[in-house]
Amino acid sequence: MFELCLLALLYECNSTRTGYLRTFPVGTSLVGIIAKTMSAEKVQDCAQAWFNDSIVAISYDRTLKRCDGFREIHGMTKGDGTVVSYMFTKGSDDVCLIDVSEDFNKIDSASIHSAEEESALVKHTMIRSALAKLRLDGMIIDMHLTPDNYENYNDGAKWVWVDNSPVTYTNWNSTYGCPFCNDPGRWCTYAMMSTIKIGWYQCDTKTRRPLLCKYEVENLQTIWNAVDH
């Protein structure tokens, strides 16, 4: 059985001896409840020290060499780059970032093949995900252009699903468009689904939105408990 989640883009995995950190994009500052603070030469020292605690994210000040451990994350703001933020997967309720375990066999981007499926996806994610809390206007769907078709972003027939499933349904909305498609280095190679007025439109390579993904679960009740927490 497949379930859905929203996965924040541009995470990088950094292994520690006892766990994993996922790096937020440069300039991301976290807003939430700080439960622990410690001095450290590197963030991995904090991750190791807090592995068994209820810390879900860490901000590391490279100038002060100090870690702030967050018990809850309420949002994100733009910082000056001095502080680097990490999602600490151990203890996190974000089911998209939990390490692969007995509940997860597979995670992949979600393709859409009918209007009914699209409507259900929007309803599901708006109710059960951080999308509703953050009031974002859309999410990335993994339909993209291959490099040899970057200049054909206005031709819907050139777009393909990353999972190689057949393109049996599209919902391109001409009301929305990519204002930067012709700018150097900002090709419109991704597709975004609007949750304000359901429809798809092209977005450029610097767009930052959640990625709609799917995962296969053996124990569905475990996942619902995590999502509802």
C-alpha positions, -999 to 999 in steps of 0.1 A, spaced: 0 0 0 13 35 -9 10 66 13 20 102 5 43 127 21 59 160 13 97 160 12 116 193 15 140 198 -14 177 200 -13 185 180 18 219 164 21 228 134 43 257 137 67 264 105 85 275 106 121 287 76 142 252 72 156 227 89 133 221 111 104 217 148 98 200 163 68 212 198 59 187 226 52 195 250 23 221 276 31 206 306 49 178 287 66 171 296 102 148 276 123 120 289 145 108 267 174 114 255 209 151 251 219 155 223 245 193 220 246 224 241 239 260 231 239 294 242 226 311 220 200 338 221 174 314 205 149 277 197 146 283 160 146 295 162 182 261 176 192 242 150 171 261 122 189 255 137 223 218 142 217 211 110 198 189 95 226 172 128 234 140 143 219 159 166 196 144 169 161 167 196 146 200 213 153 212 248 144 250 252 145 266 287 148 299 284 130 313 316 146 303 308 182 308 271 177 275 264 195 246 241 188 210 248 196 188 216 198 152 221 189 124 200 205 98 214 181 100 233 147 74 259 141 87 274 109 118 287 91 132 322 83 160 335 61 193 339 79 227 354 71 244 320 66 264 321 98 241 295 113 237 262 95 205 242 103 201 204 102 171 180 105 180 153 131 162 122 119 163 105 152 132 114 171 116 134 143 79 130 136 85 140 99 77 107 83 95 117 51 128 121 69 127 90 91 155 65 83 144 35 62 129 10 87 106 -19 88 77 5 80 93 18 48 102 -4 18 104 23 -8 101 60 -13 97 77 -47 82 108 -63 45 106 -69 32 107 -105 -4 117 -113 -26 99 -138 -62 112 -134 -82 142 -123 -96 121 -94 -61 112 -82 -50 148 -85 -79 161 -65 -73 134 -38 -36 143 -36 -44 180 -30 -70 173 -4 -48 147 14 -17 169 16 -36 201 25 -52 183 55 -24 161 67 8 178 60 29 208 68 17 224 36 -15 235 53 4 249 83 28 268 62 1 280 37 24 273 7 9 279 -27 20 247 -43 43 217 -44 67 202 -69 55 172 -89 82 151 -104 74 158 -140 104 173 -157 121 180 -190 151 161 -202 182 182 -209 177 180 -247 142 196 -243 150 225 -219 140 250 -245 106 233 -251 91 241 -218 59 253 -235 54 220 -252 34 197 -228 43 167 -249 80 171 -240 74 166 -203 80 131 -187 75 116 -152 107 108 -134 94 74 -124 90 66 -162 53 59 -159 33 69 -190 19 104 -192 -18 96 -194 -31 128 -177 -19 165 -176 -35 196 -162 -14 225 -175 -28 259 -165 -20 287 -188 -29 313 -161 3 305 -144 37 305 -160 74 307 -153 86 343 -155 123 333 -155 123 305 -181 144 325 -205 169 337 -179 204 322 -181 208 293 -157 171 293 -147 156 267 -171 120 257 -164 127 220 -160 103 212 -131 65 211 -128 46 226 -99 10 219 -89 -8 249 -75 -30 242 -45 -47 276 -48 -62 269 -82 -55 233 -91 -34 232 -122 2 226 -132 27 251 -144 64 252 -152 89 264 -125 125 272 -128 155 254 -113 157 278 -83 121 273 -72 118 261 -35 87 241 -28 79 207 -11 82 177 -33 51 154 -35 64 119 -29 50 84 -21 62 56 1 52 20 5 44 9 40 38 -24 57 23 -10 89 -2 18 78 -14 24 114 22 34 125 24 60 97 -10 75 105 -1 78 142 31 97 131 12 120 108 -15 128 133 9 134 161 
